[in-house]
Amino acid sequence: MNAHLLFRAVVYANAPSPVIPSVPEIIIGLIAFAILFFLLKLKAVPLFEKAYEARTSAIQGGMERAEVAQREAEAALHAYTAQLSEARGEAQTIREEARVQGAAIIEDLREKAQEEANRITAAARASIEAERQQAITSLRHEVGSLATELASKIVGEALDDQVRQSGIVDRFLVDLEKSGK
């Protein structure tokens, strides 16, 4: 195998190097590179720059819009929070007013009930007093009548005089009341 490599090295010793290009290839390559460079610089690079600029402005605009939207959202949140706290305050005020009104209504109803109870009690007392007076009058008349009848039987004389009979009965009852006390 060594012999074979040696033979090849001798055969290709005069051949051009595959690593180092020849001078005409270098010149043609430089000219092609220069043409390609100028074409890209004149045509493609401005398009890329426009695309980059549009993308940058879109990103910045989006960020600005996002910041504006965030500020608006924060403002709306503050407004909502303020409205909510105001509504809570109003609700507390309404509850307090309702409680005060409820207490006033209860107190008013309590006073009316007390007045009605007092009126009913006064009417009942008046009725009881009237019935008592009527019973006393009826009882005096009956007791007087019975006493007169009994006295007539005991004395043996008629005591039919009404004025006299009433005077005797009244004196008797007054004396009875005084002795009972």
For each residue, the residues with C-beta under 8 A, 3 or more apart:
1: 4 5
2: 5 6
3: 6 7
4: 1 7 8
5: 1 2 8 9
6: 2 3 9 10
7: 3 4 10 11
8: 4 5 11 12
9: 5 6 12 13
10: 6 7 13
11: 7 8 15
12: 8 9 15
13: 9 10
14:
15: 11 12
16: 20 22
17: 20
18:
19:
20: 16 17
21: 25 26 29
22: 16 25 26
23: 26 27
24: 27 28
25: 21 22 28 29
26: 21 22 23 29 30
27: 23 24 30 31
28: 24 25 31 32
29: 21 25 26 32 33
30: 26 27 33 34
31: 27 28 34 35
32: 28 29 35 36
33: 29 30 36 37
34: 30 31 37 38
35: 31 32 38 39
36: 32 33 39 40
37: 33 34 40 41
38: 34 35 41 42
39: 35 36 42 43 44
40: 36 37 43 44 45
41: 37 38 44 45
42: 38 39 45 46
43: 39 40 46 47
44: 39 40 41 47 48
45: 40 41 42 48 49
46: 42 43 49 50
47: 43 44 50 51
48: 44 45 51 52
49: 45 46 52 53
50: 46 47 53 54
51: 47 48 54 55
52: 48 49 55 56
53: 49 50 56 57
54: 50 51 57 58
55: 51 52 58 59
56: 52 53 59 60
57: 53 54 60 61
58: 54 55 61 62
59: 55 56 62 63
60: 56 57 63 64
61: 57 58 64 65
62: 58 59 65 66
63: 59 60 66 67
64: 60 61 67 68
65: 61 62 68 69
66: 62 63 69 70
67: 63 64 70 71
68: 64 65 71 72
69: 65 66 72 73
70: 66 67 73 74
71: 67 68 74 75
72: 68 69 75 76
73: 69 70 76 77
74: 70 71 77 78
75: 71 72 78 79
76: 72 73 79 80
77: 73 74 80 81
78: 74 75 81 82
79: 75 76 82 83
80: 76 77 83 84
81: 77 78 84 85
82: 78 79 85 86
83: 79 80 86 87
84: 80 81 87 88
85: 81 82 88 89
86: 82 83 89 90
87: 83 84 90 91
88: 84 85 91 92
89: 85 86 92 93
90: 86 87 93 94
91: 87 88 94 95
92: 88 89 95 96
93: 89 90 96 97
94: 90 91 97 98
95: 91 92 98 99
96: 92 93 99 100
97: 93 94 100 101
98: 94 95 101 102
99: 95 96 102 103
100: 96 97 103 104
101: 97 98 104 105
102: 98 99 105 106
103: 99 100 106 107
104: 100 101 107 108
105: 101 102 108 109
106: 102 103 109 110
107: 103 104 110 111
108: 104 105 111 112
109: 105 106 112 113
110: 106 107 113 114
111: 107 108 114 115
112: 108 109 115 116
113: 109 110 116 117
114: 110 111 117 118
115: 111 112 118 119
116: 112 113 119 120
117: 113 114 120 121
118: 114 115 121 122
119: 115 116 122 123
120: 116 117 123 124
121: 117 118 124 125
122: 118 119 125 126
123: 119 120 126 127
124: 120 121 127 128
125: 121 122 128 129
126: 122 123 129 130
127: 123 124 130 131
128: 124 125 131 132
129: 125 126 132 133
130: 126 127 133 134
131: 127 128 134 135
132: 128 129 135 136
133: 129 130 136 137
134: 130 131 137 138
135: 131 132 138 139
136: 132 133 139 140
137: 133 134 140 141
138: 134 135 141 142
139: 135 136 142 143
140: 136 137 143 144 169 170 173
141: 137 138 144 145
142: 138 139 145 146
143: 139 140 146 147 169 173
144: 140 141 147 148 165 166 168 169
145: 141 142 148 149 165
146: 142 143 149 150
147: 143 144 150 151 168 169 172
148: 144 145 151 152 159 165 168 169
149: 145 146 152 153
150: 146 147 153 154
151: 147 148 154 155 159 168
152: 148 149 155 156 157 158 159
153: 149 150 156
154: 150 151
155: 151 152 159
156: 152 153
157: 152
158: 152
159: 148 151 152 155 164 165 168
160: 165
161: 164 165
162: 165 166
163: 166 167
164: 159 161 167 168
165: 144 145 148 159 160 161 162 168 169
166: 144 162 163 169 170
167: 163 164 170 171
168: 144 147 148 151 159 164 165 171 172
169: 140 143 144 147 148 165 166 172 173
170: 140 166 167 173 174
171: 167 168 174 175
172: 147 168 169 175 176
173: 140 143 169 170 176 177
174: 170 171 177 178
175: 171 172 178 179
176: 172 173 179 180
177: 173 174 180 181
178: 174 175 181
179: 175 176
180: 176 177
181: 177 178
